[in-house]
């Protein structure tokens, strides 16, 4: 180290005094170096070489711990903000954002023990599922809890820091129709999510254009090797026995990248309706079906 560099380092050591915390209980040890009055570790060290002595100021152990704690709090705050942003983007409607495996088990899981177990295991092992590009197609009648279960998976995946989007084909088709020139860019955006959930397959308009979009999105998703989850009120037999080429192609492509799960249960929406409006029915004299 030449003299010029040594003087620069010495000046930096002097400036370092302004960058450490100071307490009234701090003291000097027998060597004249500053010590922390709380943890009794060094706030100043001595470095000697052939050009002279440098005594820079450093963080004591309790200051290191304080800064580490601050860094951890900051990182946790940033993680929560990131998760919140992912959740808002995944679920434009607020209703799905609070759904979890716990709330599903408490409210909607009574008749879906097997699908729930599979979904919970899937969410817990999503890193492996993501690497393999494995998803689900949840079959079942209206109101059994397919969408709820898919939303629970999405929330669990988001909690792990993965991106997810839950949408439906009417929304996708409308977006593409409204910005036809950006069609490929929009489909690329759909493919960018770690998990893509298509809710209520089969409710979209049955037109040549709509069918093309449905097949295009599913095909792109399978080819990109990322997980796809689909919910539908249609049955596997509907696809297997369909005489419509579009549906047979869709079924074939869909099950290249998703496992079929049959969801059998009562219409939970009707049960919730009955629970919520029993008192109102008594007041109005309505006859609720048993």
Number of C-alpha atoms within 10 A of each C-alpha: 9 7 10 9 10 16 15 10 14 17 13 14 18 13 13 16 16 10 10 14 13 12 9 8 10 17 16 14 12 7 8 11 16 21 19 24 17 14 12 16 15 20 24 21 16 12 9 9 9 6 11 11 12 19 17 20 22 19 18 22 16 14 18 12 12 12 13 12 12 12 12 12 12 12 12 12 12 12 14 14 12 15 19 15 13 19 24 14 14 25 18 13 9 10 10 20 17 11 18 20 23 12 13 18 16 10 12 24 22 13 17 20 15 14 18 24 13 13 20 19 12 20 20 15 12 23 15 12 15 18 11 13 21 22 27 22 26 26 22 20 17 17 16 23 27 29 21 21 24 26 27 25 27 30 26 19 22 23 17 14 15 18 22 25 24 21 18 19 21 18 11 19 20 12 14 18 14 10 10 13 10 13 16 11 12 16 17 15 10 20 23 16 17 22 27 23 26 21 23 21 17 16 13 16 12 9 9 9 11 18 17 12 18 21 18 13 18 19 17 15 24 21 14 12 16 22 25 25 23 26 26 20 19 17 13 17 8 12 18 12 10 13 10 9 10 15 19 16 13 17 18 12 17 23 15 13 24 19 16 17 18 17 22 17 18 17 15 18 14 13 11 12 11 16 10 11 13 13 12 11 13 11 9 8 9 12 9 11 6 4
